[in-house]
């Protein structure tokens, strides 16, 4: 999911320009390093 999360979020925003994503829930993260990577990608 590391490389798939950004296109997924961008897809939601492109589908409805009025959408405001306030947060993303990440479950079953593989560890703190994986979480950090996902956070950086989402915040970017």
mmCIF entry with sequence, helices, sheets and N, C-alpha, C, O atoms, coordinates in Angstrom:
data_MODEL
# 
_entry.id   MODEL 
# 
_entity.id                         1 
_entity.type                       polymer 
_entity.pdbx_number_of_molecules   1 
# 
_entity_poly.entity_id                      1 
_entity_poly.type                           'polypeptide(L)' 
_entity_poly.nstd_linkage                   no 
_entity_poly.nstd_monomer                   no 
_entity_poly.pdbx_seq_one_letter_code       
;(UNK)(UNK)(UNK)(UNK)(UNK)(UNK)(UNK)(UNK)(UNK)(UNK)(UNK)(UNK)(UNK)(UNK)(UNK)(UNK)
(UNK)(UNK)(UNK)(UNK)(UNK)(UNK)(UNK)(UNK)(UNK)(UNK)(UNK)(UNK)(UNK)(UNK)(UNK)(UNK)
(UNK)(UNK)(UNK)(UNK)(UNK)(UNK)(UNK)(UNK)(UNK)(UNK)(UNK)(UNK)
;
_entity_poly.pdbx_seq_one_letter_code_can   XXXXXXXXXXXXXXXXXXXXXXXXXXXXXXXXXXXXXXXXXXXX 
_entity_poly.pdbx_strand_id                 A 
# 
loop_
_entity_poly_seq.entity_id 
_entity_poly_seq.num 
_entity_poly_seq.mon_id 
_entity_poly_seq.hetero 
1 1  UNK n 
1 2  UNK n 
1 3  UNK n 
1 4  UNK n 
1 5  UNK n 
1 6  UNK n 
1 7  UNK n 
1 8  UNK n 
1 9  UNK n 
1 10 UNK n 
1 11 UNK n 
1 12 UNK n 
1 13 UNK n 
1 14 UNK n 
1 15 UNK n 
1 16 UNK n 
1 17 UNK n 
1 18 UNK n 
1 19 UNK n 
1 20 UNK n 
1 21 UNK n 
1 22 UNK n 
1 23 UNK n 
1 24 UNK n 
1 25 UNK n 
1 26 UNK n 
1 27 UNK n 
1 28 UNK n 
1 29 UNK n 
1 30 UNK n 
1 31 UNK n 
1 32 UNK n 
1 33 UNK n 
1 34 UNK n 
1 35 UNK n 
1 36 UNK n 
1 37 UNK n 
1 38 UNK n 
1 39 UNK n 
1 40 UNK n 
1 41 UNK n 
1 42 UNK n 
1 43 UNK n 
1 44 UNK n 
# 
_struct_asym.id          A 
_struct_asym.entity_id   1 
# 
loop_
_struct_conf.conf_type_id 
_struct_conf.id 
_struct_conf.pdbx_PDB_helix_id 
_struct_conf.beg_label_comp_id 
_struct_conf.beg_label_asym_id 
_struct_conf.beg_label_seq_id 
_struct_conf.pdbx_beg_PDB_ins_code 
_struct_conf.end_label_comp_id 
_struct_conf.end_label_asym_id 
_struct_conf.end_label_seq_id 
_struct_conf.pdbx_end_PDB_ins_code 
_struct_conf.beg_auth_comp_id 
_struct_conf.beg_auth_asym_id 
_struct_conf.beg_auth_seq_id 
_struct_conf.end_auth_comp_id 
_struct_conf.end_auth_asym_id 
_struct_conf.end_auth_seq_id 
_struct_conf.pdbx_PDB_helix_class 
_struct_conf.details 
_struct_conf.pdbx_PDB_helix_length 
HELX_P HELX_P1 AA1 UNK A 4  ? UNK A 15 ? UNK A 4  UNK A 15 1 ? 12 
HELX_P HELX_P2 AA2 UNK A 32 ? UNK A 43 ? UNK A 32 UNK A 43 1 ? 12 
# 
_struct_conf_type.id          HELX_P 
_struct_conf_type.criteria    ? 
_struct_conf_type.reference   ? 
# 
loop_
_atom_site.group_PDB 
_atom_site.id 
_atom_site.type_symbol 
_atom_site.label_atom_id 
_atom_site.label_alt_id 
_atom_site.label_comp_id 
_atom_site.label_asym_id 
_atom_site.label_entity_id 
_atom_site.label_seq_id 
_atom_site.pdbx_PDB_ins_code 
_atom_site.Cartn_x 
_atom_site.Cartn_y 
_atom_site.Cartn_z 
_atom_site.occupancy 
_atom_site.B_iso_or_equiv 
_atom_site.pdbx_formal_charge 
_atom_site.auth_seq_id 
_atom_site.auth_comp_id 
_atom_site.auth_asym_id 
_atom_site.auth_atom_id 
_atom_site.pdbx_PDB_model_num 
ATOM 1   N N  . UNK A 1 1  ? 0.813   -1.198 0.000  1.00 0.00 ? 1  UNK A N  1 
ATOM 2   C CA . UNK A 1 1  ? 0.000   0.000  0.000  1.00 0.00 ? 1  UNK A CA 1 
ATOM 3   C C  . UNK A 1 1  ? 0.853   1.258  0.000  1.00 0.00 ? 1  UNK A C  1 
ATOM 4   O O  . UNK A 1 1  ? 0.331   2.354  -0.205 1.00 0.00 ? 1  UNK A O  1 
ATOM 5   N N  . UNK A 1 2  ? 2.133   1.126  0.222  1.00 0.00 ? 2  UNK A N  1 
ATOM 6   C CA . UNK A 1 2  ? 2.991   2.307  0.318  1.00 0.00 ? 2  UNK A CA 1 
ATOM 7   C C  . UNK A 1 2  ? 2.907   3.161  -0.929 1.00 0.00 ? 2  UNK A C  1 
ATOM 8   O O  . UNK A 1 2  ? 2.778   4.381  -0.828 1.00 0.00 ? 2  UNK A O  1 
ATOM 9   N N  . UNK A 1 3  ? 2.975   2.555  -2.103 1.00 0.00 ? 3  UNK A N  1 
ATOM 10  C CA . UNK A 1 3  ? 2.910   3.332  -3.344 1.00 0.00 ? 3  UNK A CA 1 
ATOM 11  C C  . UNK A 1 3  ? 1.473   3.536  -3.816 1.00 0.00 ? 3  UNK A C  1 
ATOM 12  O O  . UNK A 1 3  ? 1.234   4.354  -4.704 1.00 0.00 ? 3  UNK A O  1 
ATOM 13  N N  . UNK A 1 4  ? 0.532   2.827  -3.256 1.00 0.00 ? 4  UNK A N  1 
ATOM 14  C CA . UNK A 1 4  ? -0.849  2.908  -3.713 1.00 0.00 ? 4  UNK A CA 1 
ATOM 15  C C  . UNK A 1 4  ? -1.701  3.925  -2.987 1.00 0.00 ? 4  UNK A C  1 
ATOM 16  O O  . UNK A 1 4  ? -2.763  4.305  -3.480 1.00 0.00 ? 4  UNK A O  1 
ATOM 17  N N  . UNK A 1 5  ? -1.257  4.375  -1.824 1.00 0.00 ? 5  UNK A N  1 
ATOM 18  C CA . UNK A 1 5  ? -2.091  5.270  -1.024 1.00 0.00 ? 5  UNK A CA 1 
ATOM 19  C C  . UNK A 1 5  ? -2.238  6.659  -1.653 1.00 0.00 ? 5  UNK A C  1 
ATOM 20  O O  . UNK A 1 5  ? -3.332  7.225  -1.649 1.00 0.00 ? 5  UNK A O  1 
ATOM 21  N N  . UNK A 1 6  ? -1.162  7.204  -2.186 1.00 0.00 ? 6  UNK A N  1 
ATOM 22  C CA . UNK A 1 6  ? -1.226  8.557  -2.771 1.00 0.00 ? 6  UNK A CA 1 
ATOM 23  C C  . UNK A 1 6  ? -2.171  8.612  -3.970 1.00 0.00 ? 6  UNK A C  1 
ATOM 24  O O  . UNK A 1 6  ? -3.014  9.507  -4.020 1.00 0.00 ? 6  UNK A O  1 
ATOM 25  N N  . UNK A 1 7  ? -2.072  7.690  -4.947 1.00 0.00 ? 7  UNK A N  1 
ATOM 26  C CA . UNK A 1 7  ? -3.019  7.728  -6.070 1.00 0.00 ? 7  UNK A CA 1 
ATOM 27  C C  . UNK A 1 7  ? -4.465  7.526  -5.624 1.00 0.00 ? 7  UNK A C  1 
ATOM 28  O O  . UNK A 1 7  ? -5.388  8.093  -6.208 1.00 0.00 ? 7  UNK A O  1 
ATOM 29  N N  . UNK A 1 8  ? -4.651  6.718  -4.592 1.00 0.00 ? 8  UNK A N  1 
ATOM 30  C CA . UNK A 1 8  ? -5.995  6.492  -4.081 1.00 0.00 ? 8  UNK A CA 1 
ATOM 31  C C  . UNK A 1 8  ? -6.592  7.790  -3.535 1.00 0.00 ? 8  UNK A C  1 
ATOM 32  O O  . UNK A 1 8  ? -7.724  8.144  -3.864 1.00 0.00 ? 8  UNK A O  1 
ATOM 33  N N  . UNK A 1 9  ? -5.836  8.487  -2.711 1.00 0.00 ? 9  UNK A N  1 
ATOM 34  C CA . UNK A 1 9  ? -6.313  9.749  -2.131 1.00 0.00 ? 9  UNK A CA 1 
ATOM 35  C C  . UNK A 1 9  ? -6.499  10.805 -3.223 1.00 0.00 ? 9  UNK A C  1 
ATOM 36  O O  . UNK A 1 9  ? -7.502  11.518 -3.232 1.00 0.00 ? 9  UNK A O  1 
ATOM 37  N N  . UNK A 1 10 ? -5.547  10.905 -4.130 1.00 0.00 ? 10 UNK A N  1 
ATOM 38  C CA . UNK A 1 10 ? -5.663  11.866 -5.226 1.00 0.00 ? 10 UNK A CA 1 
ATOM 39  C C  . UNK A 1 10 ? -6.875  11.560 -6.103 1.00 0.00 ? 10 UNK A C  1 
ATOM 40  O O  . UNK A 1 10 ? -7.531  12.472 -6.606 1.00 0.00 ? 10 UNK A O  1 
ATOM 41  N N  . UNK A 1 11 ? -7.164  10.287 -6.281 1.00 0.00 ? 11 UNK A N  1 
ATOM 42  C CA . UNK A 1 11 ? -8.341  9.891  -7.060 1.00 0.00 ? 11 UNK A CA 1 
ATOM 43  C C  . UNK A 1 11 ? -9.632  10.374 -6.433 1.00 0.00 ? 11 UNK A C  1 
ATOM 44  O O  . UNK A 1 11 ? -10.526 10.851 -7.132 1.00 0.00 ? 11 UNK A O  1 
ATOM 45  N N  . UNK A 1 12 ? -9.733  10.255 -5.127 1.00 0.00 ? 12 UNK A N  1 
ATOM 46  C CA . UNK A 1 12 ? -10.921 10.759 -4.429 1.00 0.00 ? 12 UNK A CA 1 
ATOM 47  C C  . UNK A 1 12 ? -11.042 12.271 -4.599 1.00 0.00 ? 12 UNK A C  1 
ATOM 48  O O  . UNK A 1 12 ? -12.136 12.788 -4.826 1.00 0.00 ? 12 UNK A O  1 
ATOM 49  N N  . UNK A 1 13 ? -9.932  12.971 -4.490 1.00 0.00 ? 13 UNK A N  1 
ATOM 50  C CA . UNK A 1 13 ? -9.966  14.430 -4.622 1.00 0.00 ? 13 UNK A CA 1 
ATOM 51  C C  . UNK A 1 13 ? -10.302 14.847 -6.055 1.00 0.00 ? 13 UNK A C  1 
ATOM 52  O O  . UNK A 1 13 ? -11.026 15.822 -6.257 1.00 0.00 ? 13 UNK A O  1 
ATOM 53  N N  . UNK A 1 14 ? -9.791  14.130 -7.041 1.00 0.00 ? 14 UNK A N  1 
ATOM 54  C CA . UNK A 1 14 ? -10.082 14.461 -8.444 1.00 0.00 ? 14 UNK A CA 1 
ATOM 55  C C  . UNK A 1 14 ? -11.528 14.140 -8.788 1.00 0.00 ? 14 UNK A C  1 
ATOM 56  O O  . UNK A 1 14 ? -12.150 14.848 -9.579 1.00 0.00 ? 14 UNK A O  1 
ATOM 57  N N  . UNK A 1 15 ? -12.063 13.084 -8.202 1.00 0.00 ? 15 UNK A N  1 
ATOM 58  C CA . UNK A 1 15 ? -13.444 12.677 -8.466 1.00 0.00 ? 15 UNK A CA 1 
ATOM 59  C C  . UNK A 1 15 ? -14.433 13.735 -8.003 1.00 0.00 ? 15 UNK A C  1 
ATOM 60  O O  . UNK A 1 15 ? -15.428 14.001 -8.678 1.00 0.00 ? 15 UNK A O  1 
ATOM 61  N N  . UNK A 1 16 ? -14.164 14.333 -6.865 1.00 0.00 ? 16 UNK A N  1 
ATOM 62  C CA . UNK A 1 16 ? -15.045 15.370 -6.311 1.00 0.00 ? 16 UNK A CA 1 
ATOM 63  C C  . UNK A 1 16 ? -14.177 16.502 -5.777 1.00 0.00 ? 16 UNK A C  1 
ATOM 64  O O  . UNK A 1 16 ? -13.673 16.412 -4.657 1.00 0.00 ? 16 UNK A O  1 
ATOM 65  N N  . UNK A 1 17 ? -13.989 17.577 -6.565 1.00 0.00 ? 17 UNK A N  1 
ATOM 66  C CA . UNK A 1 17 ? -13.119 18.681 -6.157 1.00 0.00 ? 17 UNK A CA 1 
ATOM 67  C C  . UNK A 1 17 ? -13.547 19.364 -4.847 1.00 0.00 ? 17 UNK A C  1 
ATOM 68  O O  . UNK A 1 17 ? -12.738 20.035 -4.207 1.00 0.00 ? 17 UNK A O  1 
ATOM 69  N N  . UNK A 1 18 ? -14.788 19.197 -4.459 1.00 0.00 ? 18 UNK A N  1 
ATOM 70  C CA . UNK A 1 18 ? -15.265 19.817 -3.223 1.00 0.00 ? 18 UNK A CA 1 
ATOM 71  C C  . UNK A 1 18 ? -14.925 18.994 -1.982 1.00 0.00 ? 18 UNK A C  1 
ATOM 72  O O  . UNK A 1 18 ? -15.140 19.440 -0.855 1.00 0.00 ? 18 UNK A O  1 
ATOM 73  N N  . UNK A 1 19 ? -14.399 17.803 -2.195 1.00 0.00 ? 19 UNK A N  1 
ATOM 74  C CA . UNK A 1 19 ? -14.089 16.941 -1.058 1.00 0.00 ? 19 UNK A CA 1 
ATOM 75  C C  . UNK A 1 19 ? -12.874 17.474 -0.303 1.00 0.00 ? 19 UNK A C  1 
ATOM 76  O O  . UNK A 1 19 ? -11.897 17.925 -0.901 1.00 0.00 ? 19 UNK A O  1 
ATOM 77  N N  . UNK A 1 20 ? -12.960 17.411 1.006  1.00 0.00 ? 20 UNK A N  1 
ATOM 78  C CA . UNK A 1 20 ? -11.841 17.808 1.867  1.00 0.00 ? 20 UNK A CA 1 
ATOM 79  C C  . UNK A 1 20 ? -11.535 16.624 2.762  1.00 0.00 ? 20 UNK A C  1 
ATOM 80  O O  . UNK A 1 20 ? -12.322 16.281 3.644  1.00 0.00 ? 20 UNK A O  1 
ATOM 81  N N  . UNK A 1 21 ? -10.402 16.010 2.532  1.00 0.00 ? 21 UNK A N  1 
ATOM 82  C CA . UNK A 1 21 ? -10.013 14.861 3.334  1.00 0.00 ? 21 UNK A CA 1 
ATOM 83  C C  . UNK A 1 21 ? -9.343  15.369 4.606  1.00 0.00 ? 21 UNK A C  1 
ATOM 84  O O  . UNK A 1 21 ? -8.295  16.013 4.554  1.00 0.00 ? 21 UNK A O  1 
ATOM 85  N N  . UNK A 1 22 ? -9.953  15.077 5.730  1.00 0.00 ? 22 UNK A N  1 
ATOM 86  C CA . UNK A 1 22 ? -9.444  15.564 7.014  1.00 0.00 ? 22 UNK A CA 1 
ATOM 87  C C  . UNK A 1 22 ? -8.501  14.566 7.668  1.00 0.00 ? 22 UNK A C  1 
ATOM 88  O O  . UNK A 1 22 ? -7.740  14.926 8.566  1.00 0.00 ? 22 UNK A O  1 
ATOM 89  N N  . UNK A 1 23 ? -8.546  13.327 7.227  1.00 0.00 ? 23 UNK A N  1 
ATOM 90  C CA . UNK A 1 23 ? -7.678  12.327 7.836  1.00 0.00 ? 23 UNK A CA 1 
ATOM 91  C C  . UNK A 1 23 ? -7.761  11.012 7.084  1.00 0.00 ? 23 UNK A C  1 
ATOM 92  O O  . UNK A 1 23 ? -8.673  10.787 6.288  1.00 0.00 ? 23 UNK A O  1 
ATOM 93  N N  . UNK A 1 24 ? -6.812  10.167 7.344  1.00 0.00 ? 24 UNK A N  1 
ATOM 94  C CA . UNK A 1 24 ? -6.749  8.845  6.734  1.00 0.00 ? 24 UNK A CA 1 
ATOM 95  C C  . UNK A 1 24 ? -6.458  7.846  7.842  1.00 0.00 ? 24 UNK A C  1 
ATOM 96  O O  . UNK A 1 24 ? -5.563  8.060  8.659  1.00 0.00 ? 24 UNK A O  1 
ATOM 97  N N  . UNK A 1 25 ? -7.204  6.770  7.867  1.00 0.00 ? 25 UNK A N  1 
ATOM 98  C CA . UNK A 1 25 ? -6.988  5.726  8.864  1.00 0.00 ? 25 UNK A CA 1 
ATOM 99  C C  . UNK A 1 25 ? -6.172  4.615  8.215  1.00 0.00 ? 25 UNK A C  1 
ATOM 100 O O  . UNK A 1 25 ? -6.553  4.063  7.183  1.00 0.00 ? 25 UNK A O  1 
ATOM 101 N N  . UNK A 1 26 ? -5.061  4.304  8.833  1.00 0.00 ? 26 UNK A N  1 
ATOM 102 C CA . UNK A 1 26 ? -4.194  3.231  8.350  1.00 0.00 ? 26 UNK A CA 1 
ATOM 103 C C  . UNK A 1 26 ? -4.275  2.082  9.348  1.00 0.00 ? 26 UNK A C  1 
ATOM 104 O O  . UNK A 1 26 ? -3.939  2.253  10.519 1.00 0.00 ? 26 UNK A O  1 
ATOM 105 N N  . UNK A 1 27 ? -4.714  0.922  8.894  1.00 0.00 ? 27 UNK A N  1 
ATOM 106 C CA . UNK A 1 27 ? -4.730  -0.233 9.784  1.00 0.00 ? 27 UNK A CA 1 
ATOM 107 C C  . UNK A 1 27 ? -3.838  -1.327 9.207  1.00 0.00 ? 27 UNK A C  1 
ATOM 108 O O  . UNK A 1 27 ? -3.518  -1.323 8.018  1.00 0.00 ? 27 UNK A O  1 
ATOM 109 N N  . UNK A 1 28 ? -3.453  -2.235 10.042 1.00 0.00 ? 28 UNK A N  1 
ATOM 110 C CA . UNK A 1 28 ? -2.570  -3.343 9.671  1.00 0.00 ? 28 UNK A CA 1 
ATOM 111 C C  . UNK A 1 28 ? -1.253  -2.851 9.067  1.00 0.00 ? 28 UNK A C  1 
ATOM 112 O O  . UNK A 1 28 ? -0.755  -3.415 8.093  1.00 0.00 ? 28 UNK A O  1 
ATOM 113 N N  . UNK A 1 29 ? -0.703  -1.797 9.655  1.00 0.00 ? 29 UNK A N  1 
ATOM 114 C CA . UNK A 1 29 ? 0.587   -1.253 9.217  1.00 0.00 ? 29 UNK A CA 1 
ATOM 115 C C  . UNK A 1 29 ? 1.681   -2.216 9.675  1.00 0.00 ? 29 UNK A C  1 
ATOM 116 O O  . UNK A 1 29 ? 1.621   -2.760 10.777 1.00 0.00 ? 29 UNK A O  1 
ATOM 117 N N  . UNK A 1 30 ? 2.675   -2.419 8.822  1.00 0.00 ? 30 UNK A N  1 
ATOM 118 C CA . UNK A 1 30 ? 3.710   -3.409 9.075  1.00 0.00 ? 30 UNK A CA 1 
ATOM 119 C C  . UNK A 1 30 ? 4.717   -3.045 10.154 1.00 0.00 ? 30 UNK A C  1 
ATOM 120 O O  . UNK A 1 30 ? 5.569   -3.872 10.481 1.00 0.00 ? 30 UNK A O  1 
ATOM 121 N N  . UNK A 1 31 ? 4.659   -1.878 10.707 1.00 0.00 ? 31 UNK A N  1 
ATOM 122 C CA . UNK A 1 31 ? 5.596   -1.467 11.754 1.00 0.00 ? 31 UNK A CA 1 
ATOM 123 C C  . UNK A 1 31 ? 5.793   0.036  11.722 1.00 0.00 ? 31 UNK A C  1 
ATOM 124 O O  . UNK A 1 31 ? 5.200   0.733  10.898 1.00 0.00 ? 31 UNK A O  1 
ATOM 125 N N  . UNK A 1 32 ? 6.621   0.526  12.613 1.00 0.00 ? 32 UNK A N  1 
ATOM 126 C CA . UNK A 1 32 ? 6.799   1.984  12.722 1.00 0.00 ? 32 UNK A CA 1 
ATOM 127 C C  . UNK A 1 32 ? 7.473   2.562  11.472 1.00 0.00 ? 32 UNK A C  1 
ATOM 128 O O  . UNK A 1 32 ? 7.160   3.683  11.068 1.00 0.00 ? 32 UNK A O  1 
ATOM 129 N N  . UNK A 1 33 ? 8.378   1.823  10.865 1.00 0.00 ? 33 UNK A N  1 
ATOM 130 C CA . UNK A 1 33 ? 9.032   2.305  9.640  1.00 0.00 ? 33 UNK A CA 1 
ATOM 131 C C  . UNK A 1 33 ? 8.037   2.408  8.485  1.00 0.00 ? 33 UNK A C  1 
ATOM 132 O O  . UNK A 1 33 ? 8.044   3.380  7.728  1.00 0.00 ? 33 UNK A O  1 
ATOM 133 N N  . UNK A 1 34 ? 7.190   1.400  8.363  1.00 0.00 ? 34 UNK A N  1 
ATOM 134 C CA . UNK A 1 34 ? 6.148   1.419  7.331  1.00 0.00 ? 34 UNK A CA 1 
ATOM 135 C C  . UNK A 1 34 ? 5.179   2.573  7.570  1.00 0.00 ? 34 UNK A C  1 
ATOM 136 O O  . UNK A 1 34 ? 4.787   3.270  6.635  1.00 0.00 ? 34 UNK A O  1 
ATOM 137 N N  . UNK A 1 35 ? 4.802   2.765  8.819  1.00 0.00 ? 35 UNK A N  1 
ATOM 138 C CA . UNK A 1 35 ? 3.908   3.876  9.172  1.00 0.00 ? 35 UNK A CA 1 
ATOM 139 C C  . UNK A 1 35 ? 4.532   5.214  8.790  1.00 0.00 ? 35 UNK A C  1 
ATOM 140 O O  . UNK A 1 35 ? 3.855   6.074  8.228  1.00 0.00 ? 35 UNK A O  1 
ATOM 141 N N  . UNK A 1 36 ? 5.798   5.395  9.085  1.00 0.00 ? 36 UNK A N  1 
ATOM 142 C CA . UNK A 1 36 ? 6.485   6.650  8.767  1.00 0.00 ? 36 UNK A CA 1 
ATOM 143 C C  . UNK A 1 36 ? 6.483   6.904  7.263  1.00 0.00 ? 36 UNK A C  1 
ATOM 144 O O  . UNK A 1 36 ? 6.260   8.030  6.820  1.00 0.00 ? 36 UNK A O  1 
ATOM 145 N N  . UNK A 1 37 ? 6.731   5.862  6.484  1.00 0.00 ? 37 UNK A N  1 
ATOM 146 C CA . UNK A 1 37 ? 6.704   6.010  5.017  1.00 0.00 ? 37 UNK A CA 1 
ATOM 147 C C  . UNK A 1 37 ? 5.322   6.426  4.544  1.00 0.00 ? 37 UNK A C  1 
ATOM 148 O O  . UNK A 1 37 ? 5.190   7.339  3.728  1.00 0.00 ? 37 UNK A O  1 
ATOM 149 N N  . UNK A 1 38 ? 4.289   5.760  5.053  1.00 0.00 ? 38 UNK A N  1 
ATOM 150 C CA . UNK A 1 38 ? 2.921   6.088  4.657  1.00 0.00 ? 38 UNK A CA 1 
ATOM 151 C C  . UNK A 1 38 ? 2.559   7.516  5.041  1.00 0.00 ? 38 UNK A C  1 
ATOM 152 O O  . UNK A 1 38 ? 1.932   8.233  4.260  1.00 0.00 ? 38 UNK A O  1 
ATOM 153 N N  . UNK A 1 39 ? 2.947   7.927  6.229  1.00 0.00 ? 39 UNK A N  1 
ATOM 154 C CA . UNK A 1 39 ? 2.661   9.298  6.670  1.00 0.00 ? 39 UNK A CA 1 
ATOM 155 C C  . UNK A 1 39 ? 3.311   10.325 5.752  1.00 0.00 ? 39 UNK A C  1 
ATOM 156 O O  . UNK A 1 39 ? 2.679   11.311 5.372  1.00 0.00 ? 39 UNK A O  1 
ATOM 157 N N  . UNK A 1 40 ? 4.590   10.094 5.391  1.00 0.00 ? 40 UNK A N  1 
ATOM 158 C CA . UNK A 1 40 ? 5.287   11.024 4.512  1.00 0.00 ? 40 UNK A CA 1 
ATOM 159 C C  . UNK A 1 40 ? 4.591   11.112 3.153  1.00 0.00 ? 40 UNK A C  1 
ATOM 160 O O  . UNK A 1 40 ? 4.420   12.205 2.614  1.00 0.00 ? 40 UNK A O  1 
ATOM 161 N N  . UNK A 1 41 ? 4.198   9.989  2.611  1.00 0.00 ? 41 UNK A N  1 
ATOM 162 C CA . UNK A 1 41 ? 3.538   9.970  1.302  1.00 0.00 ? 41 UNK A CA 1 
ATOM 163 C C  . UNK A 1 41 ? 2.197   10.699 1.367  1.00 0.00 ? 41 UNK A C  1 
ATOM 164 O O  . UNK A 1 41 ? 1.878   11.495 0.485  1.00 0.00 ? 41 UNK A O  1 
ATOM 165 N N  . UNK A 1 42 ? 1.423   10.430 2.398  1.00 0.00 ? 42 UNK A N  1 
ATOM 166 C CA . UNK A 1 42 ? 0.102   11.071 2.531  1.00 0.00 ? 42 UNK A CA 1 
ATOM 167 C C  . UNK A 1 42 ? 0.248   12.573 2.722  1.00 0.00 ? 42 UNK A C  1 
ATOM 168 O O  . UNK A 1 42 ? -0.491  13.350 2.117  1.00 0.00 ? 42 UNK A O  1 
ATOM 169 N N  . UNK A 1 43 ? 1.187   12.988 3.553  1.00 0.00 ? 43 UNK A N  1 
ATOM 170 C CA . UNK A 1 43 ? 1.370   14.414 3.812  1.00 0.00 ? 43 UNK A CA 1 
ATOM 171 C C  . UNK A 1 43 ? 1.893   15.155 2.597  1.00 0.00 ? 43 UNK A C  1 
ATOM 172 O O  . UNK A 1 43 ? 1.620   16.342 2.420  1.00 0.00 ? 43 UNK A O  1 
ATOM 173 N N  . UNK A 1 44 ? 2.645   14.455 1.759  1.00 0.00 ? 44 UNK A N  1 
ATOM 174 C CA . UNK A 1 44 ? 3.198   15.079 0.546  1.00 0.00 ? 44 UNK A CA 1 
ATOM 175 C C  . UNK A 1 44 ? 2.059   15.416 -0.396 1.00 0.00 ? 44 UNK A C  1 
ATOM 176 O O  . UNK A 1 44 ? 2.292   15.949 -1.481 1.00 0.00 ? 44 UNK A O  1 
# 
